[in-house]
Structure formats: structure tokens, C-alpha cells
Amino acid sequence: MKITPVHTRIFKEKEDLPAFIAEHIVLVPEKTVLTVSSKLVALWKGKTVPYTGRTQKEELIRRESQAALQTPLAWLTIKDGMIMTNAGIDESNADGKLILLPPDCYACAQDLRTALRQKWNVQDLGVIITDSMILPLRAGIIGAAVAYSGFEGVKDLRGREDIFGKKLEVTLVDAADSLAAACALAMGEAAEQQPLCLAEGAPVAFVDGTNPAEIKYPPQNDLYTPLLKAVKLIK
């Protein structure tokens, strides 16, 4: 797999995002996955508000999340079926504004994919909208897939055999978040100005219809549910 971050000019709010991407990436080969920073998508959709202070930001975090727990570092929230900090609201690289996630990131990913397939004249194309997340008991942030389109985000290995012939019973591979993390590492988090990244030859199955439910794990089976219940983040 070849991962290539793409340096761009600064994207303007409500600018045409597919045209902006095509301006910086003229062509891609078949079976490429494009990773796009969630900030670009939010700016494309005009999801910003002027930042007036901490109280305003905290009110927005509670409003934008299904559940929220204040911690010493940030707000731990549940939004759109995933755990993230501050409901995805960010003020870095925002020029004095707060940037909020669009209400339907999967629709945004699909719209981007449709437009870019036409511009690049390709059939098999994946799109990931990525944002930062924090893993429990790990220092630092990694990239995660807020939404994706054009490929199967989860590989189901249940029933397959390991190298000693033992059948796997529970193994699912989170391909969408794994790709997002790899690309985010190359894109950077500060002043790199690389909000796009290409993953060529990614080991995923390309499809036309993406099922967002495939990557959402039921809380009753989730490893962290007892902990989340203990801190009353979920009931």
C-alpha cells in the first residue's frame, strides 16, 4: 500500500470541495482510497460558529452529542454511534471559529465519491472523512473514520482459520479506522497543510453501496460498555 499526503492551499468556507480536491489531485488510479480531513467537509458545509468562550463551546458539545462526560482533558462524548472528544468540535486551525461536524457525514462522503469518480473517471474509489480520537490509556491522538464510502469498512474473518488451523470466532478487522489512522499519521496535525491523503493499493473490497451500520458495534457486546456504564456515560 502506498500512502501519499497532499499539500494544499488554505480551503475557504463554503468553497466547492470536489473542485478543490481535483485542483490538487489531477488523476488517481483505480482502487484508490482518498482520505479527507473532517475540517474540510465541515467548512464545505458551512458548519462553523464564531468562538466566544468556553461556556459557549461546552453548550455546543452537549447539544451536538448523545451523551457527554466532562474529564480533566476534554469532554468525552458519544456522537453518531462512536466515542469522540468534544463531539468533534474543534478550534485548532479554525481562525477564531469553532468547527462542527456536519449532521450526516456519510452522505457527505458519498457525495464526494460521486463527484470525484466523475472528475477522475474511475470506478473503484473509496473516500474517508477522518478526525482525531484518543484511545483509552494511550498517549496522543490517532485518526479515525467519521464516515466513509465506496468500500467495506469492516473485514469479517469469523470462520476463517489461523496458521494452525484454529477457526477464528470473533475477529473483525476495522479497515476504515485503520486506513484513517495510517493516512492521518502522514497528513499531520499542526501546520503541515496536508488535509488530503491517497492510499493506493489498500487491502479493502470496493463496493458501490456503503453500509454505515457495519462499523457500529452493539453496546451490549462492547468491551468498554461496563466502564462507560460505571461513569454513567451510557445507561
ZAMARGU-4260 file (C-alpha; in steps of 0.2 Angstrom, whole numbers, plus 5000, padded with zeros to 4 digits):
<rodrens>
0) 5000/5000/5000 | 5006/5017/4995 | 5001/5032/5006 | 5004/5050/4999 | 4998/5065/5009
5) 4994/5080/4998 | 4999/5098/5002 | 4985/5111/4998 | 4982/5129/4999 | 4970/5135/5013
10) 4952/5130/5009 | 4939/5143/5011 | 4922/5141/5020 | 4908/5135/5008 | 4920/5133/4994
15) 4917/5119/4981 | 4926/5104/4989 | 4926/5092/4975 | 4933/5106/4964 | 4946/5110/4977
20) 4952/5092/4978 | 4953/5090/4959 | 4963/5106/4959 | 4977/5097/4969 | 4974/5079/4963
25) 4973/5078/4944 | 4971/5059/4942 | 4971/5044/4953 | 4972/5026/4949 | 4958/5013/4951
30) 4956/5006/4968 | 4962/5021/4977 | 4956/5027/4994 | 4955/5046/4997 | 4956/5052/5015
35) 4949/5070/5018 | 4950/5080/5034 | 4933/5082/5043 | 4938/5101/5044 | 4937/5102/5025
40) 4920/5094/5025 | 4913/5105/5039 | 4920/5121/5030 | 4912/5115/5014 | 4895/5113/5023
45) 4897/5130/5032 | 4897/5121/5049 | 4906/5135/5059 | 4902/5147/5073 | 4912/5162/5080
50) 4921/5157/5096 | 4915/5167/5110 | 4922/5157/5125 | 4922/5141/5135 | 4904/5142/5140
55) 4898/5143/5123 | 4909/5128/5117 | 4903/5117/5131 | 4885/5121/5127 | 4888/5116/5109
60) 4897/5100/5114 | 4882/5095/5125 | 4870/5099/5111 | 4879/5090/5097 | 4882/5074/5107
65) 4870/5060/5113 | 4880/5059/5129 | 4894/5069/5137 | 4905/5067/5152 | 4917/5081/5157
70) 4935/5075/5160 | 4951/5085/5165 | 4957/5085/5147 | 4941/5087/5137 | 4923/5081/5136
75) 4921/5063/5132 | 4906/5061/5121 | 4895/5049/5111 | 4890/5056/5094 | 4884/5046/5079
80) 4887/5029/5087 | 4906/5032/5091 | 4915/5039/5106 | 4925/5055/5102 | 4931/5070/5111
85) 4921/5086/5112 | 4908/5079/5100 | 4920/5083/5086 | 4920/5101/5089 | 4937/5109/5086
90) 4945/5126/5087 | 4963/5122/5080 | 4967/5128/5063 | 4950/5137/5063 | 4955/5155/5063
95) 4945/5160/5078 | 4930/5149/5075 | 4923/5133/5081 | 4921/5120/5068 | 4907/5107/5070
100) 4904/5090/5061 | 4891/5090/5048 | 4875/5081/5053 | 4877/5067/5040 | 4895/5064/5036
105) 4891/5048/5027 | 4880/5057/5015 | 4895/5069/5013 | 4907/5055/5009 | 4895/5048/4996
110) 4893/5065/4988 | 4912/5067/4987 | 4914/5050/4980 | 4901/5053/4966 | 4908/5069/4961
115) 4926/5063/4961 | 4923/5047/4952 | 4916/5058/4938 | 4931/5070/4938 | 4944/5057/4939
120) 4935/5044/4928 | 4937/5030/4939 | 4926/5016/4945 | 4933/5009/4961 | 4936/5024/4973
125) 4935/5025/4992 | 4933/5041/5002 | 4936/5043/5021 | 4932/5058/5031 | 4944/5057/5046
130) 4945/5066/5063 | 4956/5063/5078 | 4952/5052/5093 | 4960/5046/5109 | 4962/5028/5113
135) 4959/5023/5132 | 4975/5023/5142 | 4986/5029/5127 | 4995/5045/5125 | 4992/5055/5109
140) 4979/5055/5096 | 4976/5044/5081 | 4965/5047/5065 | 4948/5038/5064 | 4935/5037/5051
145) 4920/5048/5055 | 4912/5042/5039 | 4917/5033/5023 | 4910/5027/5006 | 4915/5015/4992
150) 4922/5001/5001 | 4919/4988/5015 | 4924/4996/5031 | 4924/4980/5041 | 4933/4964/5036
155) 4924/4949/5044 | 4936/4935/5047 | 4925/4924/5058 | 4925/4906/5052 | 4942/4908/5044
160) 4957/4898/5050 | 4973/4904/5058 | 4990/4897/5053 | 4987/4882/5065 | 4970/4878/5058
165) 4960/4886/5073 | 4944/4894/5067 | 4943/4912/5072 | 4927/4916/5082 | 4926/4934/5085
170) 4939/4943/5074 | 4933/4958/5064 | 4946/4970/5056 | 4941/4988/5057 | 4948/4993/5040
175) 4940/5010/5039 | 4948/5016/5055 | 4965/5008/5051 | 4966/5017/5035 | 4961/5033/5043
180) 4975/5031/5056 | 4988/5027/5043 | 4984/5042/5032 | 4982/5054/5047 | 4999/5050/5053
185) 5006/5055/5036 | 4994/5071/5035 | 5000/5078/5051 | 4990/5088/5065 | 4998/5105/5065
190) 5004/5117/5051 | 5008/5104/5038 | 4993/5110/5027 | 4990/5092/5021 | 4971/5089/5023
195) 4971/5076/5009 | 4979/5059/5008 | 4979/5045/4995 | 4980/5027/4999 | 4984/5017/4983
200) 4983/4998/4984 | 4973/4997/5000 | 4968/4980/5005 | 4949/4983/5005 | 4934/4977/4995
205) 4927/4991/4984 | 4908/4992/4983 | 4895/5004/4977 | 4884/5004/4992 | 4891/5008/5009
210) 4883/5001/5025 | 4886/5013/5040 | 4879/5000/5052 | 4893/4988/5048 | 4906/4998/5059
215) 4894/5002/5073 | 4896/4989/5087 | 4881/4985/5098 | 4884/4992/5116 | 4878/4976/5124
220) 4893/4967/5117 | 4906/4981/5118 | 4922/4978/5128 | 4921/4996/5136 | 4902/4996/5140
225) 4904/4991/5158 | 4917/5005/5160 | 4905/5018/5151 | 4891/5012/5162 | 4901/5014/5178
230) 4905/5033/5174 | 4886/5035/5168 | 4891/5040/5150 | 4878/5027/5144 | 4864/5019/5153
</rodrens>
